[in-house]
Structure formats: structure tokens, C-alpha cells
């Protein structure tokens, strides 16, 4: 490989990594317009693994917005990312596959629905899950990538102890 191809590969990896990080931030922040913008026009998301829905990104984003309002505190971490770029005879193509593990702690809202994550209301459990994401991305333009498909493969879930108040 030439230095130009090596640099292109590194730049693509960084751009793809930024999309995956933006995905986690959009879900955790409830930024649903940002979430939709990360996907291609025909993008699809599949949350059936943890008991959710699958479909076009606009429909899934609506479902996430409705479902995750019960979890005002979310902080999922996406790690161990494995990015595989399409190889066109030694040059990167316009498709990438990503496999990445996640850990997803969420705090349920209090029973009163006051949006404080249960801090002032009744004691409610924390929800904790983990698994693996698979993403397929397409190049949108030079230096830019969008998610074409995303699937959640939940491997475990449980309740966690409440973290100490700060």
C-alpha cells in the first residue's frame, strides 16, 4: 500500500468512529433529529434483540423517543470497535462494517414520573445491559459516512445498584 492509501484508510476509520460515537451521544441525549441524520435515507435500525422494534430509521427513532423517556439518565458506552472497510484491490471502497460491544446503564424514572431519575421519588432499580452492535455504513461523500443498517444483539441484562449521590 502507498502512504496515500494508508492515510485514506486511517481517515476513513476516524470518520466512521466519529459516526458511531455520535450515534451513542444522540441516543443518550435524546437528540432524535441528530440520530436520524446519522443514517442514510433508506437506513434501518433493529432493536429486536433487546425486545424492541425494527424498521426505517424515522419509525424507530419515534419508538426510541417514546420508550426512552422512561429512562431520563442514559449513558451507553460503545467499545472494542472493529471496523472493516470494503477492499477494492488495496483501496478503500464505499462500504464499511463495524462490530462493537456496548455496555448500557440506564436509570428508570421515579414512579411519579417527575423526570429526576428516581432521585427524589420512590426507589427504582437501575437497568444495565450489554451486548454487541453491528453497523453497515455507506460513504455519503468524501470524508463522510452514514449508517445504512444497525442491529443490537443484547447478550445480557440485569439490575444494578444505585450509584452514590454526588
TAFENRA-V814290 format. One record per backbone hydrogen bond with DSSP energy under -1.0 kcal/mol. NH is the residue of the N-H (numbers start at 1). CO is the residue of the C=O. Records with the same first field share a line. If there is no record, write none. Layout:
# TAFENRA-V814290
NH=CO + CO
This chain:
# TAFENRA-V814290
6=2
7=3
8=4
9=5
10=6
11=7
12=8
13=9
14=10
15=11
16=12
17=13
18=14
19=15
20=16
21=17
22=18
23=19
24=20
25=21
26=22
27=23
28=24
29=25
31=26
32=30
35=31
36=32
37=33
38=35
39=36
40=147
43=40
44=148
45=55
46=150
47=53
51=48
52=47
55=45
57=43
60=56
61=57
62=58
63=59
64=60
65=61
66=62
67=63
68=64
70=67
71=68
73=107
75=105
77=103
79=101
82=99
84=97
86=95
88=91
93=86
96=137
97=84
98=135
99=82
100=133
101=79
102=131
103=77
104=129
106=127
107=73
109=70
113=110
119=116
126=160
127=106
128=158
129=104
130=156
131=102
132=153
133=100
134=151
135=98
136=149
137=96
138=146
139=94
140=144
141=144
144=141
146=138
147=38
148=136
149=136
150=44
151=134
152=46
153=132
155=130
156=130
158=128
160=126
